[in-house]
Amino acid sequence: MVLPTVACIVTEYRPRSHADVIVSKLLADYTHPAPYDQSRFDFHTAARQFSELPLPLDGQGRLRASRVRVASLYTDQVPANDLSRERAERFGVPIFPTIREALTLGGDHLAVDGVILVGEHGDYPLNERGQQLYPRRQFFEEVVAVMRQSGRVVPVFNDKHLGYAWEDARWMVDTAREMGFPLMAGSSLSVTPDQWRKPPLVLPVGTTIHEALAVGHGGLERYGFHTLEVLQCMLERRGSGECGVAAVQCLAGEAMWQAADAGQWSAELLRAALATCDRPAPGEPRELARDPAVFLLDYRDGLRAAVCMLNGVTTELSFAARVTLPGHTEARIVATQFAGYTQEPFGHFAWLVEHIQDMVCTGREPLPVERTLLTTGVLDRVMESHWRGGARLETPELDVRYQTAA
């Protein structure tokens, strides 16, 4: 059977990088990457995660085999612990010195059936707002140039948010629409199956959402994006669909808790979200949190939502909302944890890889890229608000509208 081919364009390919947890699964299987440091690998955790959070299986109950073939690699940087050269030799994949050559396989025209862009990790500078300047738009521009010159388009996947700047994200989506090729982006945690949520929670399309909150941890930009995607994959199912965000604000430190006291976000929803976590720190979040921050989002339809970044309180992502389900009249609070693997093989990325392969094999977007267009724009404006000391920013440009599948 001849498999569709993909070119993998990455910033760096080292242990536990996004290139490793995505490309290694395509080169080998969903049990990869294997643990690099067995002294730090917890086999009890591994057994529990394999049992509770299943990997993609075929009809015979076996791990799904790759449906695409990695035809080429391009690595923008080669760190001391690089894996790309060893992997390329082991799996017979050529590494090319330029993106163009990786796409054309050294020829004159586009010679692959799909492109995977992993612009995450590597030695890249920060701007004054604390955003890492990964070359995601540059990668995308070079891919577009080859497709235009070749007179042929193929599906493109862009890992995580579309870029550090809203303008880049808007241009990328508009270009994909103009040229007519499928584009996918986003967080691995927002595409895992329902059974990965604890408890399993799916909001029916058309649910009335009165208020919502997501909890995350880590850096404001790097992990704030994942938390925004967790929030958005739930909120997009409300009412008649997504209509965009009218304003954002980022409050840090004590200002975050003062906003809760003032009713700008719900401490009740925070308690509900944290109650779904496996490993919450004992004690009051207000006292435990290190450098806490909250993103306040005012949606264009009047919905108010919050993202609480709580280092020192939890190492998990969770969601809570006050909702009225279709066919019901009373509002109630629902909550769930978005679970993920904490070590190799980082199985949540297997489900992301499944979506990537679906797109390459069918030529259709498995989910609306507008979700990540919106979260990218929100994150950019959140970082601006944080840099400006918590200023509230009107965001008429984030008039992003789309429908999600039932």
C-alpha positions in Angstrom: 0.0 0.0 0.0 1.4 3.4 -1.0 1.0 5.9 1.9 0.6 9.6 1.5 3.9 11.4 2.2 4.6 14.4 4.5 7.4 16.8 5.0 8.2 17.6 8.6 9.6 21.1 9.1 10.7 21.7 12.7 12.6 24.2 14.8 14.5 21.5 16.7 14.3 17.7 17.2 15.5 16.8 20.7 14.2 14.5 23.5 10.7 15.6 24.6 10.5 18.4 22.1 7.2 18.7 20.2 9.1 17.4 17.1 9.9 14.3 19.1 6.4 13.7 20.5 4.9 14.2 17.0 7.3 13.1 14.4 8.6 10.1 16.3 5.1 8.7 16.5 4.9 8.9 12.7 8.3 7.3 12.2 7.8 4.5 14.7 4.4 4.1 16.5 2.3 5.5 19.3 4.5 4.0 22.1 7.2 6.5 21.0 9.1 8.4 22.2 10.5 5.8 24.6 11.8 7.0 27.9 15.3 8.5 27.6 16.1 8.5 31.3 14.7 5.4 32.9 15.8 6.5 36.4 13.2 9.2 36.2 10.5 7.1 34.5 7.7 6.0 36.7 6.4 2.6 35.5 3.4 2.7 37.9 2.3 6.0 36.4 2.9 4.6 32.9 0.7 1.5 33.6 -2.1 3.7 35.0 -2.0 6.2 32.1 -2.0 3.4 29.5 -5.1 1.9 31.2 -7.0 5.1 31.9 -6.1 7.1 28.8 -6.1 4.7 25.9 -4.1 5.3 22.7 -5.7 5.0 19.3 -6.5 1.4 18.3 -7.6 -0.3 15.2 -10.5 -2.7 14.7 -8.5 -5.6 16.1 -7.6 -3.8 19.3 -4.0 -3.1 18.2 -2.2 0.3 18.1 -3.2 2.1 14.9 -0.3 2.1 12.4 0.8 5.2 10.7 -1.3 6.2 7.7 1.3 8.6 6.2 5.0 8.3 5.5 7.6 10.9 6.6 9.4 11.6 3.3 11.7 14.4 4.5 12.9 16.5 7.4 14.1 20.1 7.8 15.5 21.2 11.2 16.0 24.9 11.7 18.4 24.3 14.7 20.5 21.3 15.7 21.2 21.3 19.5 23.8 19.2 21.2 21.2 16.5 22.1 19.7 16.5 18.6 17.8 13.3 17.6 17.0 14.1 14.0 20.2 12.8 12.5 20.0 9.4 14.3 16.3 9.1 13.5 16.8 10.0 9.9 19.4 7.4 9.4 17.4 4.7 11.3 14.2 5.3 9.3 15.7 6.2 6.0 14.4 9.8 5.9 16.5 12.4 4.2 17.2 15.7 5.9 17.3 18.7 3.6 19.2 22.0 4.2 16.2 24.2 3.2 12.4 24.1 3.6 12.0 24.3 -0.2 14.2 21.2 -0.7 12.3 19.3 2.0 9.0 20.0 0.2 10.3 19.3 -3.3 12.5 16.3 -2.2 15.4 18.1 -3.9 13.5 18.6 -7.2 11.7 21.5 -8.8 8.1 21.1 -7.6 6.1 20.2 -4.5 6.6 16.4 -4.1 4.8 15.6 -0.9 1.1 15.2 0.1 1.1 17.1 3.3 3.3 19.4 5.5 3.8 19.3 9.2 5.1 22.5 10.8 6.4 22.2 14.4 7.6 25.7 15.4 8.0 24.9 19.1 11.2 24.6 21.2 14.6 25.9 20.3 16.8 28.8 21.0 14.7 31.8 19.8 14.5 35.3 21.4 11.7 36.8 23.5 10.1 40.1 22.7 9.4 42.7 25.3 6.1 41.1 26.1 7.6 37.7 26.9 6.5 36.0 23.7 8.9 33.5 22.1 9.6 34.5 18.5 9.3 31.1 16.9 9.4 31.4 13.1 6.0 29.9 12.4 4.9 32.5 9.9 8.3 32.3 8.1 7.9 28.5 7.9 4.4 28.9 6.5 5.4 31.6 4.0 8.1 29.3 2.6 5.6 26.5 2.2 3.1 28.8 0.5 5.8 30.0 -1.9 6.5 26.4 -3.0 2.8 25.6 -3.4 2.3 28.8 -5.5 5.3 28.0 -7.7 4.2 24.4 -8.1 0.6 25.2 -8.9 -0.5 22.6 -6.4 -1.7 22.7 -2.7 -1.6 20.2 0.1 -2.9 20.1 3.7 -0.7 21.9 6.3 -0.6 21.4 10.0 0.9 24.1 12.3 1.6 23.0 15.8 0.1 25.0 18.7 -0.9 28.6 18.1 -0.5 30.0 14.7 2.0 32.6 15.8 3.0 35.1 18.4 1.2 37.9 16.5 -2.5 38.1 15.7 -1.7 39.7 12.3 0.4 36.6 11.4 -2.4 34.2 12.4 -5.0 36.1 10.4 -2.8 36.2 7.3 -2.1 32.5 7.6 -5.8 31.5 7.8 -6.7 34.0 5.0 -4.0 32.6 2.8 -5.1 29.0 3.3 -8.7 30.0 2.4 -7.6 32.0 -0.6 -5.5 29.2 -2.0 -7.9 26.5 -1.0 -5.8 24.1 1.2 -6.8 22.6 4.5 -5.1 24.1 7.5 -5.0 22.7 11.0 -3.5 24.0 14.2 -4.0 23.9 18.0 -3.3 22.1 21.2 -3.0 18.3 21.7 -5.1 18.6 24.9 -8.2 19.9 23.1 -8.5 17.0 20.7 -8.3 14.0 23.0 -11.3 11.7 23.2 -14.2 12.3 25.6 -13.0 9.4 27.8 -9.8 11.3 28.5 -11.9 13.9 30.4 -12.4 13.2 34.1 -15.4 12.9 34.4 -16.3 12.5 30.7 -18.1 15.7 29.7 -19.4 16.7 26.3 -21.6 19.8 26.1 -24.3 19.3 23.5 -24.2 21.8 20.7 -26.7 24.5 21.6 -25.9 24.5 25.3 -26.5 27.8 27.1 -23.3 28.7 28.9 -23.8 31.4 31.5 -20.2 31.7 32.7 -17.1 29.6 32.3 -13.6 29.1 33.7 -10.5 27.1 32.8 -7.5 26.4 35.1 -3.9 25.9 33.9 -0.3 26.2 35.0 3.1 27.0 33.5 4.2 30.0 31.6 1.6 32.6 30.5 2.2 32.2 26.8 3.3 28.6 26.4 0.7 27.0 28.7 -1.8 29.8 28.7 -2.4 28.7 25.0 -3.2 25.2 26.0 -5.6 26.4 28.7 -7.3 28.8 26.2 -7.8 25.9 23.8 -9.3 23.8 26.5 -11.7 26.6 27.3 -12.5 27.3 23.7 -13.2 23.7 22.6 -16.0 23.8 25.2 -17.4 27.3 24.7 -17.7 26.9 20.9 -20.5 24.5 21.4 -22.8 27.1 23.0 -25.9 28.7 21.5 -25.7 29.2 17.8 -21.9 28.9 17.5 -18.8 31.0 18.1 -19.1 34.8 17.6 -15.7 36.1 18.8 -14.2 38.0 21.7 -15.0 41.7 22.4 -12.4 42.5 25.1 -9.6 40.8 27.1 -7.7 41.7 30.3 -4.9 40.0 32.2 -4.6 40.6 35.9 -1.7 39.3 37.9 -0.9 38.8 41.6 -3.3 40.2 44.1 -5.2 42.0 41.4 -6.4 38.6 40.2 -8.0 37.8 43.6 -9.4 41.3 44.0 -11.2 40.7 40.6 -12.7 37.6 42.0 -13.9 39.5 45.1 -15.5 42.0 42.8 -17.4 39.3 40.9 -15.3 39.6 37.7 -14.7 35.9 37.7 -16.2 33.0 39.7 -14.4 31.5 42.7 -17.2 28.9 42.8 -16.3 27.7 39.3 -12.6 27.7 40.3 -13.4 25.3 43.2 -15.5 23.1 40.9 -12.7 22.9 38.3 -10.0 22.1 40.9 -12.2 19.4 42.5 -11.7 17.3 39.3 -7.9 17.4 39.5 -6.0 14.3 40.7 -3.2 16.2 42.4 -4.4 19.6 43.7 -2.1 21.1 46.4 -3.9 21.1 49.8 -4.8 24.5 51.0 -6.3 27.7 49.6 -5.3 28.7 46.0 -5.0 32.3 47.0 -2.3 31.4 49.5 -0.6 28.7 47.5 -0.4 30.2 44.0 3.0 31.5 42.7 2.8 34.5 40.4 -0.9 33.8 39.6 -2.7 35.5 36.7 -6.2 35.5 35.3 -7.3 36.1 31.7 -10.7 37.8 31.6 -12.5 37.3 28.3 -15.7 39.2 27.3 -17.3 37.4 24.3 -19.3 39.3 21.8 -22.5 37.6 22.8 -22.2 38.7 26.4 -20.6 35.5 27.8 -17.8 36.2 30.4 -15.1 33.6 30.8 -11.8 33.4 32.7 -8.5 31.5 32.5 -6.7 31.1 35.9 -3.0 30.3 35.7 -2.2 28.8 39.1 1.4 27.6 39.5 1.8 25.9 42.9 -1.9 24.9 43.0 -2.2 22.3 40.2 -0.2 20.7 37.4 -3.3 19.8 35.5 -5.8 21.5 33.2 -9.5 21.7 34.1 -12.7 23.4 33.1 -16.0 24.4 34.8 -19.1 26.2 33.7 -22.6 27.2 34.7 -24.8 25.8 31.9 -28.4 25.1 31.0 -28.5 22.0 28.8 -30.8 21.8 25.8 -34.3 20.7 26.9 -33.7 21.8 30.5 -34.7 25.0 32.3 -32.4 25.0 35.4 -28.8 26.0 35.3 -26.1 23.8 36.9 -22.4 23.7 37.3 -20.4 21.1 35.2 -16.7 20.5 35.5 -14.0 18.2 34.1 -10.3 17.6 34.0 -8.5 17.5 30.6 -6.1 14.7 31.4 -2.8 14.1 29.6 0.3 11.9 30.0 2.9 13.3 32.3 5.8 11.3 30.7 6.7 9.2 27.7 5.1 8.5 25.3 3.0 11.6 25.9 -0.1 9.8 24.6 -2.3 12.9 24.1 -0.1 13.8 21.1 -1.2 10.5 19.5 -4.7 11.9 19.1 -3.3 15.0 17.6 -1.3 12.9 15.2 -4.6 11.0 14.3 -6.2 14.3 13.4 -3.2 15.3 11.3 -3.3 12.1 9.4 -7.1 12.4 8.9 -6.5 15.7 7.2 -3.7 14.5 5.0 -5.6 11.4 4.0 -9.0 13.0 3.4 -8.1 16.6 2.4 -10.6 17.9 4.9 -10.0 19.9 8.1 -10.9 17.7 11.1 -11.9 20.7 13.2 -12.3 24.4 12.5 -8.9 26.2 12.3 -10.9 29.3 13.4 -10.8 27.9 17.0 -7.0 28.4 17.0 -7.2 31.6 15.1 -9.3 32.9 17.9 -7.2 31.5 20.8 -4.1 32.9 19.0 -5.6 36.3 18.9 -6.8 36.2 22.4 -3.4 35.1 23.7 -1.6 37.9 21.8 -3.9 40.5 23.3 -3.6 38.9 26.8 0.2 39.2 26.6 -0.2 42.9 25.6 -2.6 43.5 28.5 -0.1 41.8 30.9 2.8 43.9 29.6 0.7 47.0 30.0 0.0 46.3 33.6 -3.4 44.8 33.3 -5.1 47.2 30.9 -8.4 46.1 29.5 -8.2 45.9 25.7 -11.1 46.1 23.3 -10.6 43.6 20.5 -12.9 44.3 17.5 -10.5 42.4 15.3 -11.3 39.2 17.1 -14.7 39.0 15.4 -14.1 35.3 14.6 -17.2 33.3 13.8 -17.5 29.6 13.2 -19.6 26.5 13.8 -18.4 23.3 15.4 -19.6 19.8 14.5 -22.3 18.2 16.7 
